[in-house]
Amino acid sequence: IANVLSKDYSPLNQLWDDQQWYKDWRGAMDSAFAPLMFSEAIPSAICESHYDIQPEGTRIMKTVSGTYQYVAHIEGEISDRSAPILCQRNPDNESNEEFICDKEQVCVEDGFCYQDKDENGQPDEEKPVEGYMYKITWGVSAPQDEKQTPYIDEDGVAISFNVWVYPSDGSESKPIYQNGGEIAGPIELRNGDRDKDLVMRYTGKNYDRVCIVWDKRMKSYLGAFNSGGDYIGSVCNDVQTVTAGTVDFNSAGGGTQSTKASAGQVQTTSNW
């Protein structure tokens, strides 16, 4: 409330913000005026925390100039009911198989995946395997200042990362991208670069969490947002169930490539 009362005096507000008497006055104003607004007093300390509490799946970083910048965001969605699993376009452009399925499955001419436990190339059952549609979207922005990317290499790569999915049964997590077998940090950005992608996939496996996991990490100025130190940690979000029609099923059915940072070299994996 005191912030509202003093908003017309922003220069003085900035001048006094670190003064204890001003903080005491602001707290007193909250206590005095809150009852008039049919509300309990809200401690002004909440206003002083700035961006310490961030939305799930989002990371905000303080820059050297003192401003705040969104550096990463990720979301995961799953359809609320299962459907026959479509074959996926093979990320290996040199393979003779244009479309593939998961291990112990075979892609049949109708475009769906069938159970093939003995992997003899013939379906074991008459009906295709059913699974759920996953939609994962993410975006990352690298800091402009090299001081905030201490792992920058001689090629100018400032940060690198991958996107991982985590099974609900606690088994081993799976990477979404690879570059010539490299999975730790296949997506690479230079200072000031941005990248984003949307990945859609049918699978019979259950995942409940998605994360952006850094290989070459970035550093927040003065360590504003990471309780473990100055470095920005993994950015994660829970997979949300959505009703049919919310996920665009027509966009599925093949691996996608990342944007400019990958230069066409980074591809989605097919084992998750």
Secondary structure as a PSIPRED ss2 file (coil, helix, strand):
# PSIPRED VFORMAT (PSIPRED V4.0)

   1 I C   1.000  0.000  0.000
   2 A H   0.000  1.000  0.000
   3 N H   0.000  1.000  0.000
   4 V H   0.000  1.000  0.000
   5 L H   0.000  1.000  0.000
   6 S C   1.000  0.000  0.000
   7 K H   0.000  1.000  0.000
   8 D H   0.000  1.000  0.000
   9 Y H   0.000  1.000  0.000
  10 S H   0.000  1.000  0.000
  11 P H   0.000  1.000  0.000
  12 L H   0.000  1.000  0.000
  13 N H   0.000  1.000  0.000
  14 Q H   0.000  1.000  0.000
  15 L H   0.000  1.000  0.000
  16 W H   0.000  1.000  0.000
  17 D C   1.000  0.000  0.000
  18 D C   1.000  0.000  0.000
  19 Q C   1.000  0.000  0.000
  20 Q H   0.000  1.000  0.000
  21 W H   0.000  1.000  0.000
  22 Y H   0.000  1.000  0.000
  23 K H   0.000  1.000  0.000
  24 D H   0.000  1.000  0.000
  25 W H   0.000  1.000  0.000
  26 R H   0.000  1.000  0.000
  27 G H   0.000  1.000  0.000
  28 A H   0.000  1.000  0.000
  29 M H   0.000  1.000  0.000
  30 D H   0.000  1.000  0.000
  31 S H   0.000  1.000  0.000
  32 A H   0.000  1.000  0.000
  33 F H   0.000  1.000  0.000
  34 A H   0.000  1.000  0.000
  35 P H   0.000  1.000  0.000
  36 L H   0.000  1.000  0.000
  37 M H   0.000  1.000  0.000
  38 F C   1.000  0.000  0.000
  39 S C   1.000  0.000  0.000
  40 E C   1.000  0.000  0.000
  41 A C   1.000  0.000  0.000
  42 I C   1.000  0.000  0.000
  43 P C   1.000  0.000  0.000
  44 S C   1.000  0.000  0.000
  45 A H   0.000  1.000  0.000
  46 I H   0.000  1.000  0.000
  47 C H   0.000  1.000  0.000
  48 E H   0.000  1.000  0.000
  49 S C   1.000  0.000  0.000
  50 H C   1.000  0.000  0.000
  51 Y C   1.000  0.000  0.000
  52 D C   1.000  0.000  0.000
  53 I C   1.000  0.000  0.000
  54 Q C   1.000  0.000  0.000
  55 P C   1.000  0.000  0.000
  56 E C   1.000  0.000  0.000
  57 G C   1.000  0.000  0.000
  58 T E   0.000  0.000  1.000
  59 R E   0.000  0.000  1.000
  60 I E   0.000  0.000  1.000
  61 M E   0.000  0.000  1.000
  62 K E   0.000  0.000  1.000
  63 T C   1.000  0.000  0.000
  64 V C   1.000  0.000  0.000
  65 S C   1.000  0.000  0.000
  66 G C   1.000  0.000  0.000
  67 T C   1.000  0.000  0.000
  68 Y E   0.000  0.000  1.000
  69 Q E   0.000  0.000  1.000
  70 Y E   0.000  0.000  1.000
  71 V E   0.000  0.000  1.000
  72 A E   0.000  0.000  1.000
  73 H E   0.000  0.000  1.000
  74 I E   0.000  0.000  1.000
  75 E E   0.000  0.000  1.000
  76 G E   0.000  0.000  1.000
  77 E E   0.000  0.000  1.000
  78 I E   0.000  0.000  1.000
  79 S E   0.000  0.000  1.000
  80 D C   1.000  0.000  0.000
  81 R C   1.000  0.000  0.000
  82 S C   1.000  0.000  0.000
  83 A E   0.000  0.000  1.000
  84 P E   0.000  0.000  1.000
  85 I C   1.000  0.000  0.000
  86 L E   0.000  0.000  1.000
  87 C C   1.000  0.000  0.000
  88 Q E   0.000  0.000  1.000
  89 R E   0.000  0.000  1.000
  90 N C   1.000  0.000  0.000
  91 P C   1.000  0.000  0.000
  92 D C   1.000  0.000  0.000
  93 N C   1.000  0.000  0.000
  94 E C   1.000  0.000  0.000
  95 S C   1.000  0.000  0.000
  96 N C   1.000  0.000  0.000
  97 E C   1.000  0.000  0.000
  98 E C   1.000  0.000  0.000
  99 F E   0.000  0.000  1.000
 100 I E   0.000  0.000  1.000
 101 C C   1.000  0.000  0.000
 102 D C   1.000  0.000  0.000
 103 K C   1.000  0.000  0.000
 104 E C   1.000  0.000  0.000
 105 Q E   0.000  0.000  1.000
 106 V E   0.000  0.000  1.000
 107 C E   0.000  0.000  1.000
 108 V C   1.000  0.000  0.000
 109 E C   1.000  0.000  0.000
 110 D C   1.000  0.000  0.000
 111 G C   1.000  0.000  0.000
 112 F E   0.000  0.000  1.000
 113 C E   0.000  0.000  1.000
 114 Y E   0.000  0.000  1.000
 115 Q E   0.000  0.000  1.000
 116 D C   1.000  0.000  0.000
 117 K C   1.000  0.000  0.000
 118 D C   1.000  0.000  0.000
 119 E C   1.000  0.000  0.000
 120 N C   1.000  0.000  0.000
 121 G C   1.000  0.000  0.000
 122 Q C   1.000  0.000  0.000
 123 P C   1.000  0.000  0.000
 124 D C   1.000  0.000  0.000
 125 E C   1.000  0.000  0.000
 126 E C   1.000  0.000  0.000
 127 K C   1.000  0.000  0.000
 128 P C   1.000  0.000  0.000
 129 V C   1.000  0.000  0.000
 130 E E   0.000  0.000  1.000
 131 G E   0.000  0.000  1.000
 132 Y E   0.000  0.000  1.000
 133 M E   0.000  0.000  1.000
 134 Y E   0.000  0.000  1.000
 135 K E   0.000  0.000  1.000
 136 I E   0.000  0.000  1.000
 137 T E   0.000  0.000  1.000
 138 W E   0.000  0.000  1.000
 139 G E   0.000  0.000  1.000
 140 V E   0.000  0.000  1.000
 141 S E   0.000  0.000  1.000
 142 A C   1.000  0.000  0.000
 143 P C   1.000  0.000  0.000
 144 Q C   1.000  0.000  0.000
 145 D C   1.000  0.000  0.000
 146 E H   0.000  1.000  0.000
 147 K H   0.000  1.000  0.000
 148 Q H   0.000  1.000  0.000
 149 T C   1.000  0.000  0.000
 150 P C   1.000  0.000  0.000
 151 Y C   1.000  0.000  0.000
 152 I C   1.000  0.000  0.000
 153 D C   1.000  0.000  0.000
 154 E C   1.000  0.000  0.000
 155 D C   1.000  0.000  0.000
 156 G C   1.000  0.000  0.000
 157 V C   1.000  0.000  0.000
 158 A C   1.000  0.000  0.000
 159 I E   0.000  0.000  1.000
 160 S E   0.000  0.000  1.000
 161 F E   0.000  0.000  1.000
 162 N E   0.000  0.000  1.000
 163 V E   0.000  0.000  1.000
 164 W E   0.000  0.000  1.000
 165 V E   0.000  0.000  1.000
 166 Y E   0.000  0.000  1.000
 167 P E   0.000  0.000  1.000
 168 S C   1.000  0.000  0.000
 169 D C   1.000  0.000  0.000
 170 G C   1.000  0.000  0.000
 171 S C   1.000  0.000  0.000
 172 E C   1.000  0.000  0.000
 173 S C   1.000  0.000  0.000
 174 K E   0.000  0.000  1.000
 175 P E   0.000  0.000  1.000
 176 I C   1.000  0.000  0.000
 177 Y E   0.000  0.000  1.000
 178 Q E   0.000  0.000  1.000
 179 N E   0.000  0.000  1.000
 180 G C   1.000  0.000  0.000
 181 G C   1.000  0.000  0.000
 182 E E   0.000  0.000  1.000
 183 I C   1.000  0.000  0.000
 184 A C   1.000  0.000  0.000
 185 G C   1.000  0.000  0.000
 186 P C   1.000  0.000  0.000
 187 I E   0.000  0.000  1.000
 188 E E   0.000  0.000  1.000
 189 L E   0.000  0.000  1.000
 190 R C   1.000  0.000  0.000
 191 N C   1.000  0.000  0.000
 192 G C   1.000  0.000  0.000
 193 D C   1.000  0.000  0.000
 194 R E   0.000  0.000  1.000
 195 D E   0.000  0.000  1.000
 196 K E   0.000  0.000  1.000
 197 D E   0.000  0.000  1.000
 198 L E   0.000  0.000  1.000
 199 V E   0.000  0.000  1.000
 200 M E   0.000  0.000  1.000
 201 R E   0.000  0.000  1.000
 202 Y E   0.000  0.000  1.000
 203 T E   0.000  0.000  1.000
 204 G C   1.000  0.000  0.000
 205 K C   1.000  0.000  0.000
 206 N C   1.000  0.000  0.000
 207 Y E   0.000  0.000  1.000
 208 D E   0.000  0.000  1.000
 209 R E   0.000  0.000  1.000
 210 V E   0.000  0.000  1.000
 211 C E   0.000  0.000  1.000
 212 I E   0.000  0.000  1.000
 213 V E   0.000  0.000  1.000
 214 W E   0.000  0.000  1.000
 215 D E   0.000  0.000  1.000
 216 K E   0.000  0.000  1.000
 217 R C   1.000  0.000  0.000
 218 M C   1.000  0.000  0.000
 219 K E   0.000  0.000  1.000
 220 S C   1.000  0.000  0.000
 221 Y H   0.000  1.000  0.000
 222 L H   0.000  1.000  0.000
 223 G H   0.000  1.000  0.000
 224 A C   1.000  0.000  0.000
 225 F C   1.000  0.000  0.000
 226 N C   1.000  0.000  0.000
 227 S C   1.000  0.000  0.000
 228 G C   1.000  0.000  0.000
 229 G C   1.000  0.000  0.000
 230 D C   1.000  0.000  0.000
 231 Y E   0.000  0.000  1.000
 232 I C   1.000  0.000  0.000
 233 G C   1.000  0.000  0.000
 234 S C   1.000  0.000  0.000
 235 V E   0.000  0.000  1.000
 236 C E   0.000  0.000  1.000
 237 N E   0.000  0.000  1.000
 238 D E   0.000  0.000  1.000
 239 V E   0.000  0.000  1.000
 240 Q E   0.000  0.000  1.000
 241 T E   0.000  0.000  1.000
 242 V E   0.000  0.000  1.000
 243 T C   1.000  0.000  0.000
 244 A E   0.000  0.000  1.000
 245 G C   1.000  0.000  0.000
 246 T C   1.000  0.000  0.000
 247 V E   0.000  0.000  1.000
 248 D C   1.000  0.000  0.000
 249 F H   0.000  1.000  0.000
 250 N H   0.000  1.000  0.000
 251 S H   0.000  1.000  0.000
 252 A C   1.000  0.000  0.000
 253 G C   1.000  0.000  0.000
 254 G E   0.000  0.000  1.000
 255 G C   1.000  0.000  0.000
 256 T C   1.000  0.000  0.000
 257 Q E   0.000  0.000  1.000
 258 S C   1.000  0.000  0.000
 259 T C   1.000  0.000  0.000
 260 K C   1.000  0.000  0.000
 261 A C   1.000  0.000  0.000
 262 S C   1.000  0.000  0.000
 263 A C   1.000  0.000  0.000
 264 G C   1.000  0.000  0.000
 265 Q C   1.000  0.000  0.000
 266 V C   1.000  0.000  0.000
 267 Q E   0.000  0.000  1.000
 268 T E   0.000  0.000  1.000
 269 T C   1.000  0.000  0.000
 270 S C   1.000  0.000  0.000
 271 N C   1.000  0.000  0.000
 272 W C   1.000  0.000  0.000
